[in-house]
Amino acid sequence: MIRIIGSGLAFAVFLALAAPVAVQAQETAAEAAAKLSGAAPASQDLSPGEALRVGAQFYYAGEKERALDSLRFAAEQGHPLAAWKLGRMYSRGDGVQEDDIKAFEYFRQVASKYADDSPSSPRAPFIASAFVELGSYYLTGINNSAIEPNVARAREIFTYAASYFGDADAQFHLGMLYLDEPERDPHMAARWLKLAAQKGHLMAQARLGELLSNGEFGGNENRTAGLMWLTVAQRRAHGNDAVWIGEAQERSFGLASEKVRRRAAAMADNWLSKNGAVVAEKTQ
């Protein structure tokens, strides 16, 4: 089951964290690869970090089957990035047969062991991403398994990742949950969507823009902010998302006064100008 979740973690980030950064490290990874290619590598001969680097090298060389052995070894030794990557591969059928149960277990391994990691640690984004993936599984459940839909559990997981790690994907999903009946709370939804939107989360920007533009909050200030966020999202959107976001922006624009239109356009220009680095990162 592939869920559309913007993890904010480009493959380049995975490679940068996993790949050797010096000749010595490259030699170490090559030695580790040689050990792994043997019939029965000894566990004590490899560190989890070495196995992770080897797995990354195999993965980006297109040898994903060989990458699995290295990543599994690193994950079994407790390396969170290896477990996270395996979860992503199994959840998306990336080089392996799609298996949501295996993906769920790898994500749970990361979340359960590293939930208290510092939000500023280099691996925090991956840990937060594991929480988001778990929350998404609890939203839908997993067919033919003990994992049944549990919105309350999903909300709890998203809340943790959104508040403790400040994760934009978690904040977006939490905001969307607050728009669902029977616990609809548009003010809480707007709060969480705004936090994600300010971090450059495209879908949060679009949904927040819709929410503020639909008249539920009233006032020119909210309508202006709504059109502003929809304009930002429209300028950034591509593919299928560009269609519905463009239509939403046009509806909001059509209902706005000339004053609101001018103000929203200026605010959108200002936001994009000040947040170019964020936009670039989110569109990688």
C-alpha positions in Angstrom: 0.0 0.0 0.0 1.6 3.2 -1.1 0.5 6.3 0.8 1.2 9.8 -0.4 3.3 11.1 2.4 5.9 13.8 1.9 8.6 12.6 4.2 10.8 15.6 3.5 13.7 13.1 3.1 15.1 13.1 -0.4 17.1 10.1 -1.5 20.0 12.5 -1.6 19.8 12.9 2.1 19.8 9.2 2.7 22.8 8.8 0.6 24.6 11.8 2.2 24.1 10.3 5.7 25.0 6.8 4.6 27.8 7.3 2.1 31.5 7.5 3.1 32.8 11.1 3.2 36.5 10.3 3.0 38.9 7.9 1.2 39.4 6.0 4.4 35.7 5.6 4.9 35.4 4.5 1.3 38.0 1.9 1.8 36.2 0.7 5.0 32.9 0.4 3.1 34.6 -1.5 0.3 36.1 -3.9 2.8 32.7 -4.3 4.4 31.2 -5.0 1.0 33.7 -7.7 0.5 32.9 -9.3 3.8 29.2 -9.2 3.0 29.7 -10.8 -0.3 31.3 -13.8 1.3 29.4 -17.0 2.1 29.2 -16.4 5.8 30.3 -13.0 7.1 31.1 -12.8 10.7 28.9 -10.3 12.6 31.8 -9.0 14.6 33.6 -8.0 11.4 31.1 -5.4 10.5 29.8 -2.3 12.3 26.2 -1.2 11.7 27.5 2.0 10.1 29.7 0.0 7.7 26.8 -2.2 6.7 24.6 0.8 6.2 27.1 2.4 3.9 27.5 -0.8 1.9 23.7 -1.0 1.6 23.5 2.5 0.4 26.2 1.8 -2.2 24.4 -1.3 -3.5 21.0 0.5 -3.5 22.2 3.5 -5.6 24.1 1.1 -7.9 20.7 -0.5 -8.6 21.6 -3.7 -6.8 18.7 -3.5 -4.4 18.6 -7.2 -3.6 22.2 -7.0 -2.4 21.4 -3.8 -0.5 18.8 -5.7 1.5 21.3 -8.0 3.1 23.4 -5.1 4.3 20.5 -3.0 5.5 19.0 -5.9 7.3 22.3 -6.6 9.1 22.5 -2.9 10.1 18.9 -2.9 11.2 19.3 -6.0 13.3 22.3 -4.3 15.0 20.0 -1.4 15.9 20.8 1.2 13.2 17.6 3.4 12.9 18.4 4.7 9.4 18.8 1.2 8.1 15.5 0.1 9.6 13.7 3.2 8.3 15.0 2.6 4.8 13.9 -1.0 4.9 10.4 0.1 6.0 10.3 2.5 3.1 11.4 -0.2 0.6 8.8 -2.7 1.8 6.0 -0.1 2.1 6.5 1.0 -1.5 7.7 -2.3 -3.2 11.0 -0.6 -3.9 13.3 -3.4 -5.0 11.3 -5.9 -2.9 7.8 -7.4 -2.9 5.5 -4.9 -1.2 4.9 -6.1 2.4 3.0 -3.7 4.7 3.5 -6.0 7.7 7.3 -6.0 7.3 7.2 -2.2 6.7 5.1 -1.7 9.8 7.5 -3.7 12.0 10.6 -1.8 10.7 8.9 1.5 11.4 7.8 0.4 14.8 11.4 -0.7 15.6 12.6 2.8 14.9 9.8 4.6 16.7 9.9 2.4 19.8 13.7 2.5 20.3 14.3 6.2 19.4 11.2 8.1 20.4 13.2 10.1 23.0 16.0 11.1 20.6 16.7 14.8 20.6 14.6 16.6 17.9 17.8 18.3 16.8 19.7 15.1 16.2 20.7 14.2 12.6 18.5 11.1 12.7 15.4 12.9 14.1 13.8 13.5 10.7 13.9 9.7 10.0 12.5 8.9 13.4 9.7 11.3 12.9 9.1 9.9 9.5 8.7 6.4 11.0 6.1 7.8 13.4 4.2 9.3 10.4 4.3 6.0 8.5 2.9 4.2 11.6 0.2 6.7 12.0 -0.8 6.3 8.4 -1.0 2.6 8.8 -3.3 3.0 11.8 -5.5 5.3 9.8 -6.3 2.6 7.2 -5.3 -0.6 8.9 -3.5 -3.4 7.1 -5.5 -6.0 5.3 -5.4 -9.6 6.7 -3.5 -8.6 9.8 -4.0 -7.6 13.4 -3.5 -3.9 12.5 -7.0 -2.6 12.3 -8.0 1.0 11.5 -7.6 3.0 14.7 -8.1 6.8 14.3 -7.5 7.5 17.9 -4.1 5.7 17.9 -3.2 7.5 14.6 -4.0 10.8 16.1 -1.9 10.0 19.2 1.1 9.1 17.0 0.8 12.1 14.7 0.5 14.4 17.7 3.7 13.1 19.2 5.7 13.5 15.9 4.1 16.9 15.3 4.7 18.3 18.7 8.0 16.7 19.9 9.8 16.5 16.6 8.0 19.4 14.9 7.5 17.2 11.8 5.7 18.9 9.0 4.1 15.7 7.6 2.8 14.8 11.0 1.4 18.3 11.5 -0.3 18.1 8.1 -1.9 14.7 8.9 -3.0 15.9 12.3 -4.5 19.0 10.8 -6.5 17.0 8.3 -7.8 14.7 11.1 -9.2 17.7 12.8 -11.2 18.5 9.7 -12.9 15.0 9.8 -16.2 14.4 11.5 -17.3 13.7 14.2 -14.4 15.5 16.0 -14.2 18.4 13.5 -12.3 21.4 15.0 -11.4 23.8 12.2 -9.4 26.1 14.6 -7.2 23.2 15.7 -6.9 22.1 12.0 -5.8 25.6 11.0 -3.2 25.7 13.8 -1.5 22.4 12.7 -1.8 23.1 9.0 -0.3 26.5 9.5 2.7 25.1 11.3 3.3 22.7 8.4 2.6 25.3 5.8 5.2 27.6 7.3 7.8 24.8 6.9 7.0 24.6 3.2 4.6 21.6 3.2 2.8 22.0 -0.1 -0.4 20.1 0.7 -0.7 21.9 4.1 -0.4 25.2 2.3 -3.2 24.3 -0.1 -5.5 22.8 2.5 -5.0 25.7 4.8 -5.7 28.1 2.0 -8.9 26.3 1.3 -9.9 26.3 4.9 -9.4 30.0 5.4 -11.0 30.8 2.1 -14.3 28.9 2.6 -15.9 31.6 4.8 -15.9 29.5 7.9 -13.6 31.9 9.7 -14.9 35.1 8.1 -13.1 38.4 7.9 -10.9 39.9 5.2 -7.8 39.0 7.1 -8.5 35.2 7.0 -9.7 35.4 3.4 -6.5 37.2 2.4 -4.4 34.6 4.2 -6.3 31.9 2.5 -5.8 33.3 -1.0 -2.1 33.9 -0.1 -1.5 30.3 0.8 -3.4 29.0 -2.2 -1.3 31.3 -4.4 1.9 30.0 -2.9 0.7 26.4 -3.4 -0.4 27.1 -6.9 3.0 28.4 -7.9 4.7 25.4 -6.4 2.3 22.6 -7.5 3.0 20.2 -10.3 1.4 17.1 -11.7 -2.1 16.1 -10.6 -1.9 18.4 -7.5 -1.5 21.4 -9.8 -5.1 20.8 -11.2 -7.1 20.9 -8.0 -4.9 23.4 -6.3 -5.2 25.7 -9.3 -9.0 25.3 -9.3 -9.1 26.1 -5.6 -7.0 29.2 -6.0 -9.1 30.4 -8.9 -12.3 30.0 -6.8 -10.8 31.9 -3.9 -9.5 34.6 -6.3 -12.9 35.0 -8.0 -14.6 35.6 -4.7 -12.1 38.1 -3.4 -12.2 41.8 -3.6 -9.5 43.6 -5.6 -7.9 44.8 -2.3 -7.7 41.2 -1.0 -6.3 40.0 -4.3 -3.5 42.6 -4.3 -2.6 42.0 -0.7 -2.6 38.2 -1.0 -0.4 38.4 -4.1 2.1 40.6 -2.3 2.1 38.3 0.7 2.7 35.3 -1.5 5.6 37.0 -3.3 7.1 37.9 0.1 6.7 34.4 1.5 8.3 32.8 -1.6 11.1 35.3 -1.6 12.0 34.7 2.1 11.6 30.9 1.9 13.4 30.0 -1.3 15.6 27.6 0.5 12.7 25.8 2.2 10.9 25.5 -1.2 14.0 24.2 -2.9 14.4 21.5 -0.2 10.8 20.4 -0.3 10.7 20.1 -4.1 13.8 17.9 -4.4 
